[in-house]
Amino acid sequence: MEISELINEELIIVNAKVTSQKEIFEMLFKKLLNNGYVRESFLVGIMSREKAFPTGLFLGSNNIAIPHTDAKHVIKPAIALATLEKPVIFKNMANPVEDLPVNIVFMLALNSPHAQVNMLQQLVSLFQNNILLQKILEAEGGDEIVRVIDDCLKMKK
């Protein structure tokens, strides 16, 4: 499964005005739930897993978070994405005691445990492109973010 198959504009929030991790989790969860991608239990699953296994990823100027949870909470696979107006603090996955200001959140809803490793590898490869992350942050709509990601993926092939 490819990133481009899982991201669509109905699951993207641009410049979310949030002040906490919980708020952004709730916003993205509602998008996934209302579009039939996840079960009601997904939000609790995401929040519990984030406490045990932080998902903040230090990338320098544009840090990201990749929250995800068990496949049992997912009906069909998707990635919900949010750019944040102001960074929100996540714990660093490489150093869980370290606070990390995050300004892009990729919430994974994957219905196969094996898909998570593959999808995380694809995303990490994508995140190594700082220009892409900056374009995502500057995008004014979900359609623009989808186009920017698709263009980047095409160039990688």
SULKA-V488209 format. One record per residue. RES is the residue in one letter. PSI is psi in whole degrees, -180 to 180 (NA if undefined). OMEGA is omega in degrees with one decimal (NA if undefined). NEAR is the number of other ideal C-beta (glycine too) atoms within 12 Angstrom. Layout:
BEGIN
res:RES psi:PSI omega:OMEGA near:NEAR
res:RES psi:PSI omega:OMEGA near:NEAR
END
This chain:
BEGIN
res:M psi:138 omega:-176.5 near:23
res:E psi:153 omega:177.8 near:22
res:I psi:-45 omega:-175.8 near:36
res:S psi:-24 omega:177.6 near:24
res:E psi:-19 omega:-172.4 near:19
res:L psi:-16 omega:-178.8 near:35
res:I psi:126 omega:172.3 near:38
res:N psi:159 omega:-169.3 near:26
res:E psi:-22 omega:178.7 near:25
res:E psi:-14 omega:-178.4 near:23
res:L psi:20 omega:-177.1 near:35
res:I psi:136 omega:174.9 near:37
res:I psi:127 omega:-178.7 near:33
res:V psi:133 omega:178.5 near:28
res:N psi:49 omega:179.1 near:23
res:A psi:133 omega:178.5 near:33
res:K psi:87 omega:-179.0 near:16
res:V psi:159 omega:179.8 near:25
res:T psi:-3 omega:-178.6 near:15
res:S psi:160 omega:175.1 near:21
res:Q psi:-43 omega:-179.1 near:33
res:K psi:-43 omega:-179.6 near:21
res:E psi:-45 omega:-178.2 near:24
res:I psi:-36 omega:175.7 near:41
res:F psi:-45 omega:-179.3 near:39
res:E psi:-41 omega:-179.9 near:26
res:M psi:-48 omega:-178.5 near:33
res:L psi:-39 omega:176.7 near:44
res:F psi:-45 omega:-179.6 near:36
res:K psi:-40 omega:177.0 near:24
res:K psi:-48 omega:-179.4 near:33
res:L psi:-44 omega:-178.7 near:44
res:L psi:-49 omega:-177.0 near:27
res:N psi:-22 omega:178.7 near:17
res:N psi:9 omega:172.5 near:20
res:G psi:22 omega:-178.1 near:17
res:Y psi:-29 omega:-174.1 near:30
res:V psi:165 omega:176.2 near:38
res:R psi:165 omega:177.3 near:23
res:E psi:-32 omega:-176.4 near:15
res:S psi:-11 omega:-174.9 near:22
res:F psi:-45 omega:-176.1 near:39
res:L psi:-47 omega:178.4 near:30
res:V psi:-41 omega:178.3 near:21
res:G psi:-46 omega:179.7 near:30
res:I psi:-47 omega:-176.4 near:39
res:M psi:-39 omega:178.6 near:28
res:S psi:-45 omega:-178.2 near:18
res:R psi:-38 omega:-179.8 near:28
res:E psi:-37 omega:177.8 near:33
res:K psi:-41 omega:-177.7 near:19
res:A psi:-38 omega:-176.1 near:16
res:F psi:88 omega:-177.6 near:25
res:P psi:151 omega:-175.3 near:29
res:T psi:13 omega:176.1 near:38
res:G psi:137 omega:-178.4 near:33
res:L psi:117 omega:180.0 near:33
res:F psi:121 omega:178.5 near:23
res:L psi:13 omega:-179.1 near:30
res:G psi:-111 omega:-175.7 near:15
res:S psi:-26 omega:-178.7 near:16
res:N psi:85 omega:179.3 near:29
res:N psi:150 omega:-178.3 near:34
res:I psi:167 omega:171.0 near:42
res:A psi:147 omega:-178.0 near:43
res:I psi:65 omega:-179.4 near:39
res:P psi:142 omega:177.8 near:48
res:H psi:169 omega:-178.9 near:43
res:T psi:-174 omega:-175.8 near:35
res:D psi:147 omega:-178.4 near:24
res:A psi:-26 omega:-177.6 near:25
res:K psi:-18 omega:-179.4 near:18
res:H psi:-2 omega:-171.9 near:32
res:V psi:135 omega:176.8 near:35
res:I psi:-52 omega:177.0 near:20
res:K psi:148 omega:-171.8 near:24
res:P psi:146 omega:178.4 near:33
res:A psi:166 omega:170.3 near:37
res:I psi:121 omega:173.0 near:45
res:A psi:143 omega:-173.6 near:46
res:L psi:141 omega:175.2 near:46
res:A psi:135 omega:166.2 near:42
res:T psi:144 omega:-174.9 near:39
res:L psi:136 omega:178.4 near:33
res:E psi:-43 omega:176.0 near:18
res:K psi:143 omega:-178.3 near:18
res:P psi:149 omega:175.7 near:28
res:V psi:146 omega:-177.3 near:33
res:I psi:128 omega:170.1 near:25
res:F psi:162 omega:171.6 near:37
res:K psi:144 omega:-179.1 near:27
res:N psi:127 omega:-179.7 near:23
res:M psi:-29 omega:-179.5 near:28
res:A psi:-23 omega:-179.5 near:17
res:N psi:85 omega:-170.3 near:14
res:P psi:-11 omega:176.2 near:17
res:V psi:-11 omega:-177.3 near:11
res:E psi:130 omega:173.2 near:17
res:D psi:141 omega:-176.5 near:18
res:L psi:120 omega:175.7 near:29
res:P psi:122 omega:-175.7 near:25
res:V psi:137 omega:177.9 near:42
res:N psi:1 omega:171.8 near:35
res:I psi:132 omega:179.5 near:49
res:V psi:124 omega:174.1 near:47
res:F psi:104 omega:179.9 near:43
res:M psi:117 omega:-177.6 near:50
res:L psi:132 omega:172.3 near:46
res:A psi:95 omega:-176.2 near:44
res:L psi:134 omega:-174.2 near:41
res:N psi:12 omega:176.9 near:27
res:S psi:125 omega:-179.9 near:19
res:P psi:-34 omega:-179.0 near:19
res:H psi:-27 omega:-178.7 near:14
res:A psi:-27 omega:-176.4 near:27
res:Q psi:-47 omega:-178.4 near:29
res:V psi:-47 omega:179.2 near:16
res:N psi:-46 omega:-177.8 near:20
res:M psi:-40 omega:178.1 near:34
res:L psi:-39 omega:177.4 near:27
res:Q psi:-44 omega:179.4 near:18
res:Q psi:-43 omega:-178.4 near:29
res:L psi:-46 omega:-179.7 near:40
res:V psi:-38 omega:176.1 near:20
res:S psi:-41 omega:178.8 near:18
res:L psi:-41 omega:-175.4 near:36
res:F psi:-15 omega:179.2 near:30
res:Q psi:-9 omega:179.1 near:19
res:N psi:96 omega:-177.7 near:23
res:N psi:-31 omega:178.5 near:19
res:I psi:-41 omega:177.5 near:18
res:L psi:-48 omega:-179.5 near:30
res:L psi:-40 omega:178.8 near:31
res:Q psi:-41 omega:178.4 near:20
res:K psi:-38 omega:177.0 near:24
res:I psi:-45 omega:180.0 near:39
res:L psi:-33 omega:-177.5 near:32
res:E psi:-12 omega:-177.5 near:19
res:A psi:145 omega:-177.9 near:27
res:E psi:-5 omega:179.4 near:17
res:G psi:164 omega:-179.7 near:19
res:G psi:-36 omega:179.9 near:27
res:D psi:-38 omega:179.1 near:17
res:E psi:-40 omega:178.6 near:21
res:I psi:-45 omega:177.9 near:37
res:V psi:-45 omega:-179.5 near:28
res:R psi:-44 omega:-179.9 near:23
res:V psi:-44 omega:179.7 near:35
res:I psi:-45 omega:178.5 near:37
res:D psi:-43 omega:179.3 near:26
res:D psi:-42 omega:-180.0 near:21
res:C psi:-42 omega:-179.7 near:29
res:L psi:-37 omega:178.6 near:23
res:K psi:-37 omega:-179.8 near:13
res:M psi:-28 omega:179.8 near:13
res:K psi:-24 omega:-175.7 near:17
res:K psi:NA omega:NA near:10
END
